[in-house]
Amino acid sequence: MRIEQARQLARKWVLEEGAALPGFDGAFLTGSALWADPGDELPPTSDVDVTLIAGPAAHLGKFLYEGTLLEVSAISGLGSPHEVLSDYHLAGSLHLPGVLADPSGRLGELQRVVARDFAERPWILARCTNAMDRVRGWINGMDESAPLPDQVNSWLFGTGVTAHVLLVAALRNPTVRRRYADVRELLAEHGRLDHYENLLDLLGCRHLDAARVEWHLAALERVFDAAAPVRAPSYRFASDITEVARPVAIDGTRELVRQGLHREAVFWLVATYARALAKRAAAGESGYEDGLLELLADLGAETFADRRHRGDLVLTALPGLWQTAMALC
């Protein structure tokens, strides 16, 4: 299926079903299906991200619609153009013509302003600052009393947003699963792969070889298969750990490994492992923690003290990261 066909399917779902959800006031595309060329093929390892302006009940997660995997999330509203232009996720979603529904007309008007001003340097700097603040927020929010998956996510996403800082500076898509692969490509274009190795050092995976990553992926498959059929409606990311989401969660990781990007696969490997355990925990089930701990040990992040230390390394690296970002924008 072409990207444009996938976009039209998303629009059809919004108009036929999304618009009936409580508080609906518009919808727009986000993610790779927005940034990609309309004539490109939609990879089987990708979904189509849709954001609704609606009530919290409209957060539906991942589901199949006419053979295409949609991921539908919801936000209560959008701020002023200045607020949107300063938010790297919102601005990245609204600087391209991806509005799917706009009953009030405000969303289209906002999109036009964001598209016009998106590449202006003051707004690039504002969004880089927004990404840097998110790094600090995740790292400083680490809580030793939290469940293991939550502890891991605070460290992991705080570390992983360092890649977003650079992608945002260069006006690239701050993608989720492929963030390290994309930032590697960006820094290679600028002859700065030494900076890329530093990012991998912060994640702790610079030294990992493909065989070891494949070993961890096999362990992840086992916990994923144990978590996929579990019902956990209270867990926000439950739909990410289901059989229909397997192409993104498992096959997408394997695709990176097969492309020789095994180190780049580690971020999503850890994130998926944590989500699988969190889903099982939300349903009152336990087990499989040893596999995640072994993966974390390979990254130097097995204990809370380890993760706190690695988080401090990330915070220490931020001035240098900012300098690299400024050289890209």
C-alpha positions as a Markdown table, in Angstrom:
| # | Residue | x | y | z |
|---|---|---|---|---|
| 1 | Met | 0.0 | 0.0 | 0.0 |
| 2 | Arg | 1.2 | 3.5 | -0.9 |
| 3 | Ile | 1.5 | 6.1 | 1.9 |
| 4 | Glu | -1.2 | 8.2 | 0.2 |
| 5 | Gln | -3.6 | 5.3 | 0.3 |
| 6 | Ala | -2.9 | 4.8 | 4.0 |
| 7 | Arg | -3.5 | 8.5 | 4.7 |
| 8 | Gln | -6.9 | 8.2 | 2.9 |
| 9 | Leu | -7.8 | 5.2 | 5.0 |
| 10 | Ala | -6.9 | 7.2 | 8.1 |
| 11 | Arg | -9.1 | 10.0 | 6.9 |
| 12 | Lys | -12.0 | 7.6 | 6.2 |
| 13 | Trp | -11.8 | 6.2 | 9.7 |
| 14 | Val | -11.8 | 9.6 | 11.3 |
| 15 | Leu | -14.8 | 10.8 | 9.3 |
| 16 | Glu | -16.8 | 7.6 | 9.8 |
| 17 | Glu | -15.8 | 6.6 | 13.3 |
| 18 | Gly | -13.5 | 9.1 | 15.0 |
| 19 | Ala | -15.8 | 12.0 | 14.6 |
| 20 | Ala | -18.4 | 10.3 | 16.7 |
| 21 | Leu | -16.1 | 10.0 | 19.8 |
| 22 | Pro | -16.8 | 12.3 | 22.8 |
| 23 | Gly | -15.4 | 15.8 | 22.5 |
| 24 | Phe | -14.2 | 15.4 | 18.9 |
| 25 | Asp | -12.9 | 18.7 | 17.5 |
| 26 | Gly | -10.6 | 17.6 | 14.7 |
| 27 | Ala | -7.8 | 15.2 | 13.7 |
| 28 | Phe | -4.4 | 15.2 | 12.1 |
| 29 | Leu | -1.7 | 12.8 | 11.0 |
| 30 | Thr | 1.5 | 12.4 | 12.9 |
| 31 | Gly | 4.6 | 10.2 | 12.6 |
| 32 | Ser | 6.3 | 8.6 | 9.6 |
| 33 | Ala | 3.1 | 8.4 | 7.4 |
| 34 | Leu | 3.0 | 12.2 | 7.6 |
| 35 | Trp | 6.7 | 12.8 | 6.9 |
| 36 | Ala | 7.0 | 10.2 | 4.1 |
| 37 | Asp | 6.6 | 10.8 | 0.4 |
| 38 | Pro | 3.0 | 10.1 | -0.6 |
| 39 | Gly | 4.2 | 7.7 | -3.3 |
| 40 | Asp | 6.3 | 5.6 | -1.0 |
| 41 | Glu | 5.2 | 2.2 | 0.1 |
| 42 | Leu | 4.0 | 1.9 | 3.7 |
| 43 | Pro | 6.4 | -0.5 | 5.3 |
| 44 | Pro | 4.8 | -3.6 | 6.9 |
| 45 | Thr | 6.6 | -2.6 | 10.1 |
| 46 | Ser | 4.9 | 0.8 | 10.3 |
| 47 | Asp | 1.6 | 2.0 | 11.5 |
| 48 | Val | -0.3 | 5.2 | 10.7 |
| 49 | Asp | -0.5 | 7.6 | 13.5 |
| 50 | Val | -3.6 | 9.8 | 14.0 |
| 51 | Thr | -4.1 | 12.3 | 16.8 |
| 52 | Leu | -7.6 | 13.4 | 17.7 |
| 53 | Ile | -8.6 | 16.5 | 19.5 |
| 54 | Ala | -11.1 | 14.9 | 21.8 |
| 55 | Gly | -11.6 | 13.5 | 25.2 |
| 56 | Pro | -9.4 | 10.9 | 26.9 |
| 57 | Ala | -11.7 | 8.1 | 25.9 |
| 58 | Ala | -10.7 | 8.7 | 22.3 |
| 59 | His | -7.2 | 7.2 | 23.0 |
| 60 | Leu | -7.6 | 3.9 | 21.2 |
| 61 | Gly | -4.1 | 2.8 | 20.6 |
| 62 | Lys | -3.2 | 0.4 | 17.8 |
| 63 | Phe | -5.9 | -1.5 | 15.8 |
| 64 | Leu | -6.4 | -2.8 | 12.3 |
| 65 | Tyr | -8.7 | -0.8 | 10.0 |
| 66 | Glu | -9.4 | -2.3 | 6.6 |
| 67 | Gly | -6.1 | -4.1 | 6.7 |
| 68 | Thr | -4.0 | -1.1 | 7.8 |
| 69 | Leu | -2.6 | -0.7 | 11.4 |
| 70 | Leu | -3.7 | 2.7 | 12.8 |
| 71 | Glu | -2.6 | 4.1 | 16.1 |
| 72 | Val | -5.0 | 6.7 | 17.5 |
| 73 | Ser | -4.2 | 8.9 | 20.4 |
| 74 | Ala | -6.0 | 11.9 | 21.8 |
| 75 | Ile | -5.2 | 15.4 | 23.1 |
| 76 | Ser | -7.6 | 17.7 | 24.8 |
| 77 | Gly | -6.7 | 20.7 | 22.7 |
| 78 | Leu | -4.0 | 22.8 | 21.1 |
| 79 | Gly | -2.5 | 26.0 | 22.4 |
| 80 | Ser | -1.5 | 29.2 | 20.5 |
| 81 | Pro | 0.6 | 29.1 | 17.4 |
| 82 | His | 3.6 | 30.1 | 19.6 |
| 83 | Glu | 3.0 | 27.2 | 21.9 |
| 84 | Val | 2.7 | 24.7 | 19.1 |
| 85 | Leu | 5.8 | 26.1 | 17.3 |
| 86 | Ser | 7.8 | 25.6 | 20.5 |
| 87 | Asp | 6.6 | 22.0 | 21.0 |
| 88 | Tyr | 8.7 | 19.7 | 18.9 |
| 89 | His | 6.1 | 16.9 | 18.7 |
| 90 | Leu | 3.2 | 19.2 | 17.8 |
| 91 | Ala | 5.1 | 21.4 | 15.5 |
| 92 | Gly | 6.6 | 18.4 | 13.7 |
| 93 | Ser | 3.0 | 17.1 | 13.2 |
| 94 | Leu | 1.5 | 20.3 | 12.1 |
| 95 | His | 4.1 | 21.8 | 9.7 |
| 96 | Leu | 2.9 | 19.5 | 6.9 |
| 97 | Pro | -0.6 | 19.3 | 5.4 |
| 98 | Gly | -1.9 | 16.4 | 7.4 |
| 99 | Val | -5.2 | 17.7 | 8.7 |
| 100 | Leu | -7.8 | 14.9 | 8.5 |
| 101 | Ala | -10.8 | 16.7 | 9.9 |
| 102 | Asp | -11.4 | 20.3 | 11.0 |
| 103 | Pro | -15.0 | 21.0 | 12.0 |
| 104 | Ser | -14.2 | 24.5 | 13.5 |
| 105 | Gly | -11.6 | 25.6 | 10.9 |
| 106 | Arg | -9.1 | 26.4 | 13.7 |
| 107 | Leu | -6.9 | 23.5 | 13.1 |
| 108 | Gly | -6.3 | 24.3 | 9.4 |
| 109 | Glu | -5.6 | 27.9 | 10.3 |
| 110 | Leu | -3.1 | 26.8 | 12.9 |
| 111 | Gln | -1.5 | 24.4 | 10.5 |
| 112 | Arg | -0.9 | 27.2 | 8.0 |
| 113 | Val | 0.9 | 29.3 | 10.6 |
| 114 | Val | 3.1 | 26.5 | 11.8 |
| 115 | Ala | 4.0 | 25.5 | 8.2 |
| 116 | Arg | 5.0 | 29.1 | 7.5 |
| 117 | Asp | 7.2 | 29.6 | 10.5 |
| 118 | Phe | 8.4 | 26.1 | 11.2 |
| 119 | Ala | 11.9 | 26.6 | 9.7 |
| 120 | Glu | 12.6 | 29.9 | 11.3 |
| 121 | Arg | 15.7 | 29.7 | 13.5 |
| 122 | Pro | 14.1 | 31.1 | 16.7 |
| 123 | Trp | 11.4 | 28.3 | 16.6 |
| 124 | Ile | 14.1 | 25.7 | 15.9 |
| 125 | Leu | 15.9 | 26.8 | 19.0 |
| 126 | Ala | 12.7 | 26.8 | 21.0 |
| 127 | Arg | 12.0 | 23.2 | 19.9 |
| 128 | Cys | 15.5 | 22.1 | 20.7 |
| 129 | Thr | 15.1 | 23.6 | 24.1 |
| 130 | Asn | 11.8 | 21.7 | 24.5 |
| 131 | Ala | 13.6 | 18.5 | 23.7 |
| 132 | Met | 16.4 | 19.2 | 26.1 |
| 133 | Asp | 13.9 | 19.9 | 28.8 |
| 134 | Arg | 12.3 | 16.6 | 28.2 |
| 135 | Val | 15.6 | 14.8 | 28.6 |
| 136 | Arg | 16.0 | 16.5 | 32.0 |
| 137 | Gly | 12.4 | 15.8 | 32.9 |
| 138 | Trp | 12.7 | 12.1 | 32.3 |
| 139 | Ile | 16.1 | 11.7 | 34.0 |
| 140 | Asn | 15.3 | 13.9 | 37.0 |
| 141 | Gly | 12.0 | 12.1 | 37.4 |
| 142 | Met | 13.6 | 8.7 | 38.0 |
| 143 | Asp | 12.0 | 7.1 | 41.1 |
| 144 | Glu | 13.5 | 4.2 | 42.9 |
| 145 | Ser | 10.1 | 3.3 | 44.4 |
| 146 | Ala | 8.4 | 3.0 | 41.0 |
| 147 | Pro | 7.8 | -0.4 | 39.3 |
| 148 | Leu | 10.8 | -1.6 | 37.3 |
| 149 | Pro | 9.2 | -0.8 | 33.8 |
| 150 | Asp | 8.6 | 2.8 | 35.0 |
| 151 | Gln | 12.1 | 3.1 | 36.3 |
| 152 | Val | 13.5 | 1.8 | 33.0 |
| 153 | Asn | 11.3 | 4.1 | 30.9 |
| 154 | Ser | 12.5 | 7.2 | 32.8 |
| 155 | Trp | 16.1 | 6.4 | 32.1 |
| 156 | Leu | 15.5 | 5.0 | 28.6 |
| 157 | Phe | 13.4 | 7.8 | 27.2 |
| 158 | Gly | 15.5 | 10.5 | 28.9 |
| 159 | Thr | 18.5 | 9.0 | 27.2 |
| 160 | Gly | 16.7 | 8.4 | 23.9 |
| 161 | Val | 15.4 | 12.0 | 23.5 |
| 162 | Thr | 19.1 | 13.1 | 23.0 |
| 163 | Ala | 18.7 | 11.7 | 19.5 |
| 164 | His | 15.5 | 13.8 | 19.1 |
| 165 | Val | 17.4 | 17.0 | 20.0 |
| 166 | Leu | 19.6 | 16.5 | 16.9 |
| 167 | Leu | 16.8 | 15.4 | 14.6 |
| 168 | Val | 14.8 | 18.5 | 15.6 |
| 169 | Ala | 17.7 | 20.8 | 15.0 |
| 170 | Ala | 18.0 | 19.5 | 11.5 |
| 171 | Leu | 14.3 | 19.6 | 10.8 |
| 172 | Arg | 14.0 | 15.8 | 10.6 |
| 173 | Asn | 11.3 | 13.6 | 11.9 |
| 174 | Pro | 11.8 | 12.9 | 15.6 |
| 175 | Thr | 10.7 | 9.3 | 15.1 |
| 176 | Val | 10.3 | 6.8 | 17.9 |
| 177 | Arg | 11.5 | 3.3 | 16.9 |
| 178 | Arg | 14.0 | 4.4 | 14.3 |
| 179 | Arg | 15.4 | 7.4 | 16.2 |
| 180 | Tyr | 19.0 | 6.1 | 16.4 |
| 181 | Ala | 19.1 | 4.9 | 12.8 |
| 182 | Asp | 17.9 | 8.2 | 11.6 |
| 183 | Val | 20.2 | 10.3 | 13.7 |
| 184 | Arg | 23.1 | 8.1 | 12.6 |
| 185 | Glu | 22.2 | 8.9 | 9.0 |
| 186 | Leu | 22.0 | 12.6 | 9.8 |
| 187 | Leu | 25.4 | 12.7 | 11.5 |
| 188 | Ala | 27.0 | 10.7 | 8.8 |
| 189 | Glu | 25.8 | 13.3 | 6.2 |
| 190 | His | 27.6 | 15.9 | 8.3 |
| 191 | Gly | 30.7 | 13.9 | 8.9 |
| 192 | Arg | 30.0 | 13.7 | 12.7 |
| 193 | Leu | 29.8 | 10.0 | 13.3 |
| 194 | Asp | 32.1 | 10.5 | 16.4 |
| 195 | His | 29.2 | 12.4 | 18.0 |
| 196 | Tyr | 26.9 | 9.4 | 17.1 |
| 197 | Glu | 29.1 | 7.0 | 18.9 |
| 198 | Asn | 28.8 | 9.2 | 22.0 |
| 199 | Leu | 25.0 | 8.9 | 21.8 |
| 200 | Leu | 25.4 | 5.1 | 21.8 |
| 201 | Asp | 27.7 | 5.3 | 24.7 |
| 202 | Leu | 25.1 | 7.1 | 26.7 |
| 203 | Leu | 22.6 | 4.3 | 25.9 |
| 204 | Gly | 25.2 | 1.8 | 26.9 |
| 205 | Cys | 25.0 | -0.2 | 23.6 |
| 206 | Arg | 28.1 | 0.9 | 21.7 |
| 207 | His | 29.9 | -2.3 | 22.4 |
| 208 | Leu | 27.1 | -4.8 | 21.7 |
| 209 | Asp | 27.4 | -7.1 | 18.8 |
| 210 | Ala | 24.6 | -8.4 | 16.6 |
| 211 | Ala | 24.6 | -11.9 | 18.1 |
| 212 | Arg | 24.0 | -10.5 | 21.6 |
| 213 | Val | 21.2 | -8.2 | 20.4 |
| 214 | Glu | 19.6 | -11.2 | 18.5 |
| 215 | Trp | 19.8 | -13.2 | 21.7 |
| 216 | His | 17.9 | -10.5 | 23.6 |
| 217 | Leu | 15.4 | -10.2 | 20.8 |
| 218 | Ala | 14.6 | -13.9 | 21.1 |
| 219 | Ala | 14.0 | -13.4 | 24.8 |
| 220 | Leu | 11.8 | -10.4 | 24.1 |
| 221 | Glu | 9.7 | -12.5 | 21.7 |
| 222 | Arg | 8.9 | -14.9 | 24.5 |
| 223 | Val | 7.7 | -12.3 | 26.9 |
| 224 | Phe | 5.8 | -10.5 | 24.1 |
| 225 | Asp | 4.0 | -13.7 | 23.2 |
| 226 | Ala | 3.1 | -14.2 | 26.9 |
| 227 | Ala | 1.8 | -10.6 | 27.2 |
| 228 | Ala | 0.0 | -10.2 | 23.9 |
| 229 | Pro | -3.2 | -12.1 | 24.8 |
| 230 | Val | -3.4 | -10.6 | 28.3 |
| 231 | Arg | -6.2 | -8.1 | 28.8 |
| 232 | Ala | -5.0 | -4.9 | 30.6 |
| 233 | Pro | -7.4 | -2.1 | 29.7 |
| 234 | Ser | -6.0 | 0.2 | 32.4 |
| 235 | Tyr | -2.5 | 0.2 | 30.8 |
| 236 | Arg | -2.1 | 3.0 | 28.3 |
| 237 | Phe | 0.2 | 1.1 | 26.0 |
| 238 | Ala | -1.6 | -2.2 | 26.1 |
| 239 | Ser | -2.4 | -2.2 | 22.4 |
| 240 | Asp | 1.4 | -2.0 | 21.6 |
| 241 | Ile | 1.8 | -5.5 | 23.0 |
| 242 | Thr | -0.8 | -7.4 | 20.9 |
| 243 | Glu | -0.6 | -9.8 | 17.9 |
| 244 | Val | -1.7 | -7.0 | 15.5 |
| 245 | Ala | 1.1 | -4.8 | 16.8 |
| 246 | Arg | 3.8 | -7.5 | 16.4 |
| 247 | Pro | 5.0 | -6.2 | 13.0 |
| 248 | Val | 6.0 | -2.9 | 14.6 |
| 249 | Ala | 7.2 | -4.2 | 18.0 |
| 250 | Ile | 9.1 | -7.4 | 17.0 |
| 251 | Asp | 9.5 | -7.4 | 13.2 |
| 252 | Gly | 10.5 | -3.7 | 13.2 |
| 253 | Thr | 13.3 | -4.5 | 15.6 |
| 254 | Arg | 14.4 | -7.6 | 13.7 |
| 255 | Glu | 14.5 | -5.5 | 10.5 |
| 256 | Leu | 17.0 | -3.1 | 12.1 |
| 257 | Val | 19.2 | -6.0 | 13.1 |
| 258 | Arg | 19.1 | -7.5 | 9.6 |
| 259 | Gln | 20.1 | -4.1 | 8.2 |
| 260 | Gly | 23.2 | -4.2 | 10.3 |
| 261 | Leu | 21.7 | -1.6 | 12.7 |
| 262 | His | 21.7 | -3.9 | 15.7 |
| 263 | Arg | 22.9 | -1.2 | 18.1 |
| 264 | Glu | 20.2 | 1.1 | 16.7 |
| 265 | Ala | 17.6 | -1.6 | 17.6 |
| 266 | Val | 18.4 | -1.5 | 21.3 |
| 267 | Phe | 16.3 | 1.5 | 22.2 |
| 268 | Trp | 13.1 | -0.1 | 20.9 |
| 269 | Leu | 14.1 | -3.5 | 22.2 |
| 270 | Val | 14.2 | -2.2 | 25.8 |
| 271 | Ala | 11.1 | -0.1 | 25.4 |
| 272 | Thr | 9.1 | -3.0 | 24.1 |
| 273 | Tyr | 10.4 | -5.3 | 26.9 |
| 274 | Ala | 9.3 | -2.7 | 29.5 |
| 275 | Arg | 5.9 | -2.4 | 28.0 |
| 276 | Ala | 5.3 | -6.1 | 27.8 |
| 277 | Leu | 6.2 | -6.5 | 31.5 |
| 278 | Ala | 4.1 | -3.4 | 32.4 |
| 279 | Lys | 1.1 | -4.9 | 30.6 |
| 280 | Arg | 1.4 | -8.2 | 32.4 |
| 281 | Ala | 1.7 | -6.3 | 35.7 |
| 282 | Ala | -1.4 | -4.3 | 35.0 |
| 283 | Ala | -3.3 | -7.6 | 34.7 |
| 284 | Gly | -1.8 | -8.9 | 37.9 |
| 285 | Glu | 0.7 | -11.2 | 36.3 |
| 286 | Ser | 4.5 | -11.4 | 36.9 |
| 287 | Gly | 7.5 | -13.2 | 35.6 |
| 288 | Tyr | 10.0 | -12.6 | 32.7 |
| 289 | Glu | 11.8 | -9.8 | 34.7 |
| 290 | Asp | 15.1 | -11.7 | 34.6 |
| 291 | Gly | 15.4 | -11.3 | 30.8 |
| 292 | Leu | 15.0 | -7.5 | 31.1 |
| 293 | Leu | 17.5 | -7.3 | 33.9 |
| 294 | Glu | 20.0 | -9.3 | 31.8 |
| 295 | Leu | 19.5 | -6.8 | 28.9 |
| 296 | Leu | 19.9 | -3.9 | 31.3 |
| 297 | Ala | 23.1 | -5.4 | 32.7 |
| 298 | Asp | 24.5 | -5.5 | 29.2 |
| 299 | Leu | 23.8 | -1.7 | 29.0 |
| 300 | Gly | 25.3 | -1.0 | 32.5 |
| 301 | Ala | 21.8 | -0.1 | 33.7 |
| 302 | Glu | 20.7 | -3.2 | 35.8 |
| 303 | Thr | 20.2 | -1.5 | 39.2 |
| 304 | Phe | 18.6 | 1.8 | 40.1 |
| 305 | Ala | 22.0 | 3.1 | 41.1 |
| 306 | Asp | 23.3 | 2.1 | 37.7 |
| 307 | Arg | 20.5 | 3.9 | 35.9 |
| 308 | Arg | 21.0 | 6.9 | 38.1 |
| 309 | His | 24.7 | 7.0 | 37.2 |
| 310 | Arg | 23.9 | 6.6 | 33.5 |
| 311 | Gly | 21.3 | 9.3 | 33.8 |
| 312 | Asp | 23.8 | 11.6 | 35.3 |
| 313 | Leu | 26.1 | 10.9 | 32.4 |
| 314 | Val | 23.4 | 12.0 | 30.0 |
| 315 | Leu | 22.8 | 15.3 | 32.0 |
| 316 | Thr | 26.6 | 16.0 | 31.9 |
| 317 | Ala | 26.6 | 15.5 | 28.1 |
| 318 | Leu | 23.9 | 18.0 | 27.4 |
| 319 | Pro | 26.1 | 21.1 | 26.8 |
| 320 | Gly | 28.1 | 19.2 | 24.2 |
| 321 | Leu | 24.8 | 17.9 | 22.7 |
| 322 | Trp | 23.5 | 21.4 | 22.4 |
| 323 | Gln | 26.7 | 22.5 | 20.6 |
| 324 | Thr | 26.2 | 19.7 | 18.1 |
| 325 | Ala | 22.6 | 20.6 | 17.6 |
| 326 | Met | 23.4 | 24.2 | 16.9 |
| 327 | Ala | 25.9 | 23.2 | 14.2 |
| 328 | Leu | 23.1 | 21.3 | 12.5 |
| 329 | Cys | 20.5 | 24.0 | 12.4 |
